[in-house]
Amino acid sequence: MSGVAAVLSPDASKSEWRAWARAVRAGLPDVSAPVTATLRDLLKRLGSRRVLAYRALSGEPDVSALHGDFELLAPRARFRPEPRLTLHPWHTATEVSRFGALQPPQDAAQIPLDTVDAILLPGLAFDHAGVRLGYGGGFYDRLLPAFRGVTVGVIQHALLVPELPRDPHDCPAQWLVTERGATEVQ
């Protein structure tokens, strides 16, 4: 673990943790290939067919190589009437969102959450209990309570920490996947 992580405690603010994670991530190599291989094996073993993935931001493991093995869906962040994610066919993600990732256009066909088998969760960091440090928008926090399938946190091993700050609304991932493999959260 980075020496910087040792000085941050779970009591540090989420903004401090986000700054730490961004600094660490900036120096990490691309681990997309081993992460994707592990995800492919895990999702097949779990019997997942329809998977909400994410279009990677700079520094995130790119999971797009899973397209073809699974029916991937792409999220769109919506802000009105309330902030939320909507789910759409993967190939419709053709416009750049305000966050910098590809997303489906406003009028793309929507897919119901109850038809999804697994959700791949991006993040700035995860802890060993599956708690996710997101980007601060709360979009996945609003989506996950209604989801009944498998949740998989996708992260570089260097950004997997012992404990992160946790809010009552946080929904921990059931699995964590890094370039070193998959771990079921206990």
Helices and strands as residue ranges (DSSP letters): H 3-7, H 14-26, H 32-45, E 50-52, G 64-66, E 71-78, E 84-89, G 90-92, E 95-96, E 102-103, G 113-115, E 118-121, E 125-127, E 132-133, H 139-143, G 144-146, E 150-154, G 157-159, E 160-161, E 175-178, E 181-184
